[in-house]
Amino acid sequence: MTTYGITTAGFVPKTLDVIITEMQNEARLQFGTDVDLTETSPLQKFIEVEAMEVARLWDMAESIYYSGFLETAEGASLDIVVRHL
């Protein structure tokens, strides 16, 4: 099992594919294993749209995490990090 978020290897974001799979699995738990998750089903479309938003949040969290380090901070975040040296 992969660990996501802050790990000993740095920040590991969930990929869109992982998020979609997790959301599909949750849909199966909530609605039964026969729930329609075909490519054109309304529920699948909803999952895809929501998963894209969740993936953006993971990307944002990764950016925030790395903005606190001198080696990876950029722009205004780098200015703030340098002030604390």
N, C-alpha and C positions, 0 to 999 in steps of 0.2 A: 504494500500500500504506500502510495506516495504521500508525503507530508507537504502541505501547502502553507503559505504565509512565511513567517520568519522562521528560518531553520539555521542549522549550523553551517549550511552552504550559502547562506544569504537569503534573499527573498525569492520564494518560488510561487509565482502566480498560477491560478488554475487557468487552463486553456479553455477556449470556447467549446471544444469537443467534450472535455471533461464535464463542464457545466451542463451542457445539453444532456449528456448521459445521466448525470445525477438527477436532473429535473425529470427526465423520462422515467427513471426508476421510482422517483417519488410519486409521479402520476400513476404508475402501476400500483403502488402501495395504496394510494388514496382511492382510486377508481376501479381497481381490479386489473388482472393481467390481460384481459381482453380489450382494454381501452384502445381506442383508435389513435395510434401515433404514426399513421402513414404520412408521407411527405405533404399531402394536401389537406390533412385534417385541421380543423380550427384549433384544436388543442396543441398540435405540433407547431403550428404557426405562432401561437402565443408563446410557447416554450422557446422557440428560436428568437423571438423579439426580446423576451425577458432575459434570455441567456446572453444576448449581446450587451445588454445594459449591465448585467452582473460582471461580464468580462471587462467592461470599461472600468468598473469599480475596482477590480483586481489590478488593472493597469495603473489606476490612480494610486492605489495603496502602495504598489511597488515604487512608483515615482516619489511618493512621500517618504517611504523608507530610505531610499537611496539619497534623498536630498539632504539628509543629515550627516553625510560623510564627505570629508574633504575631497577624496578621490572621485566621487561620483556626483557631487552637487553641481548644479548649473545655475547661472543667472542670479536672481535675488537670493536663492537658497545658498549659493556659494558665498555671496557677500556676508550672509548671516553666520555661516560656519566659520569663515575666516576671522570674523570679529571675536570669536571665542578662543582663538589661538593665543 
